[in-house]
Amino acid sequence: MEKSKQGVSPSVPRHVAIIMDGNNRWAKKRLLPGVAGHKAGVDAVRAVIEVCAEAKVEVLTLFAFSSENWQRPAEEVGALMELFFSALRREAKRLNENKISLRIIGDRSRFHPELQAAMREAEALTAGSGRFILQIAANYGGQWDIAQAAQRLAREVQAGHLRPEDITPELLQPCLATGDLPLPDLCIRTGGEHRISNFLLWQLAYSELYFSDLFWPDFKHEAMRQALADFASRQRRFGKTSEQVEAGARA
């Protein structure tokens, strides 16, 4: 079978992005408070990391908290922040031992300074080249991401380092929060909803989309393997015809 430059089959996505949906509904179905679903979802995160690592996926991006999630009840938001803080403290050492680099993308300014410090410490502890990258999107929105990239380029124009007509998609993409990583090949959403909810809007332009009816806490090893198998069965054309893709594969 044809191999990529990284030695991994092209049927394996380099970058998987997941919208972890259904935690609240999972809890409600069991007559539990919403935060119980988020706590149960931590086991699904571990399972998905294990499957991606064994499949030799290079990057896994998880949508943990969107910029719109601040609108949720204050009690739930507070519980989520506590869960995020404790998970950072608890999991960073384990991630490092398993050679997993943690990265957090999004606007951190709204988080408590103590939580921001925990983010920096976890990232520093797990830093290293050639590692599997676990990327957490927290207070992240795709529109915010594109806007902050545009602001960076606008400052370059203002400083006289760039002309407006020089701005191209190729110039903007590295300014995104994920700019130094491969674009997502596969985006998974659990919970039965069929939308991307302001997640990686630019980056998902040519991603394969996979929707699961399972609530996130139930999306474990076998469900993740099924998603990867479905990806492997697809033909990615990027605007070309099937015949062009097949001819390129034979060349």
N, C-alpha and C positions, 0 to 999 in steps of 0.2 A: 504494500500500500504506500502511496505517495506520502512523504513526510514534509513537514514545514521546516523552516530554517532552525526552529528551536528543537527539532527532533520529535515533535508531537504530531500525530495524525491531524490533517486538516478537518477531519470529522469531529475533532475535539475543540470546543470553543476556547480561545485564549482568555477571554474575559466574559464572565457571567455576571449579570446584574439582576437583582431580585427585589421586587416590591413585596414586602412581607405583610400581607393583608389577612384579616380575619381573626386577629387575637381577641378583640372584644366580643365578636359573635361566638367564638369558641367558648369563652367564659360565660356569656349569657345563656348559652345552651345548657350549661352545667350549673346554672343559678349561682355563679361566682362573680365577684367584683371584676371589673375590666382588667385591673392590673394583674390578676391571676393568669389571664391569657398571655400577657406580655412575659410574665415569668416562665410560663410553660413554653413560650416561643424560644427561649434560650437553648433548650434541648434541640430544637429544630435547627438553630444556627450551628450548633456543634456538629450535627449529622451532615448538614450540607457542606460544611468546611471539610469534613472527612472525605466525602465522596468527590468533591472537586480536587482535593489534594491527591487522591489516589488516581484520578483521571488525568492528572497533570495540567489542570486548568491553571493559568498563571495569575489571574486577578479575579477576585470575587467582591462585588460591590453590593452592599445591603442598604436598602432605604429604611433607616431606623426611625427618623423623625423629620417630617417635612416642615417647611416654613409656615404651612397652613395649620399644622397640628397645635399651635399655640391657642387656637380658638376652642379647643376642647375644654371640658370642665377643669377648673384649677386643681381640684383634688387629683384628677387623673394625670395632669401634666406634672404635678409635684411628685407623684409616685413614679412616673416614668423617669424623671430626672434622678431620683434616688436609685432606681434600678440601673440606670446607665452608669452612675458613679460607682456603685458597688461592683458592677460587672467589669468596669475598667480596672479597678483595684484587684479583683479576684482573678481575671482572665489574662492579664498582661504577661505574667510570669509563665503561664502555661503556653501562651502563643509563642513566646520567645524560645521556650524549650523545644517546641515543634517547628522552629525556623519559619515562623509566620510573621510578616511585618504588618503592623496595624497602621492604617492611615485614616484620618477623619477629615471629611470634606464638608463644607458648608460655612455659614456665617456664625462664628463662635461668639461674637460680641454680646449676644443676648443671654448666654449661659452664665451661671454663677462663676466668679473667679476661681473658686475651689475646683469646680468641675473642669474649667479650662486648664488648670494646672495638671489635673489628673490626665487629661487628654495628651498634653505635651509629654508628661512622664511616660505614659504607655507607649507613645510613638517613639520616644528616644530609646526606651528599653528594648523594643522589638526591631529597631532599625537594622538594616543589613542588605547587602546586594545579593541578587540571585535567589531571593526568597519568594515563597508564595505570598501574595499581597491580599490582605483582607482590608477592604475599604468601607468605612461606615459613613453614610450620608446622614448628617445630623443638622437640623435647622437648615436644610438644603432645599432649594427649588431650582428647577431647570431655567426658569426665566431669570432668577437672580444670578445664576451662573453665567448666562449669556450677557447679562447687563454688566456684571463686574469685569468680564473679558473686554467688552466694548469700552468700559471706562479706562482700562489699562492702555488700550490702543489710543483712546482720545488724549490721554496724558502724553503719549509719545508724539502725537500730532502737535499738541500744544507746545511741547518742548522743541519742536522743529526737527525731530528725529525721523519723522514719517510724514508722508503726504496722504490725504484722505483717499486719493485714487489708488494708493498702494495697498490698501486694506483688502484682503482676499480671505476666503474661507480657510485657506492654508495658513494664513497669518493669525487668524483669530483662534483657531482650534488649540494651539499650544497655550493660550491664555486662559483656557477653561480650567476648572478645578482638577480635572483628570488629564490635563494636557500632555503629560509625559508618559501616559499609559496607552496601550492599544485600545481601540474603540470596542465597546461591548459587542460580542458576536451574538449573544443570546440574552434576552430579557424575559424573566419569569415573573408572573404575578399569581399569587395564591388568592383564595377567598372567593373565587367565582366572578370577580369583576373584570370587565374587558376594557380597561383604559390605563394610561400610563401616569396620570395624576401629577404632572409637572416634574417628572423624574428624568434627568439626563436628556432633556429635549433635543439638544444638538447631537449628542453622542449616539442616540438610538436611531438615527436616520435610516440605517441599513441593517439594524439588528433583526434577528429572527425573534418573533414574539411567541411566548408559550403561556397559556392560561390554564390554571388548575383550579378545580372546584374545592380542593382541600383547604381548610383553614390553616394558617401558618403553623400552629403548634403540631398539626398532624402531618406536615410535609417533612418526612424523614428520609432515610437512606434510599429506600426503594423508589419513592416519588422523585427524588433528585436523579436517580439513575434513569428513570423513564424519560425525564425531561432531556437528559443528555442523549439518550437513544433517539428521541424524536428529532433533535437537532441534527444528529448524524445522518438521518434519513432525508434531509432536505437538500435541495440544490440552491446555492446562493448565486444569484445572477448579477447583482449590482448594475442593473439596467441592460445587460447583454441578453442575447437569446440563449436558449438551452444549447443550441448547436455550437455557438461561440464558446460557451463555458466548457463543453465536452471536448472541443478541438484544443482549447488551451490546456486542458488536463492531460491530453495525449502528447502534447508538444514537449 
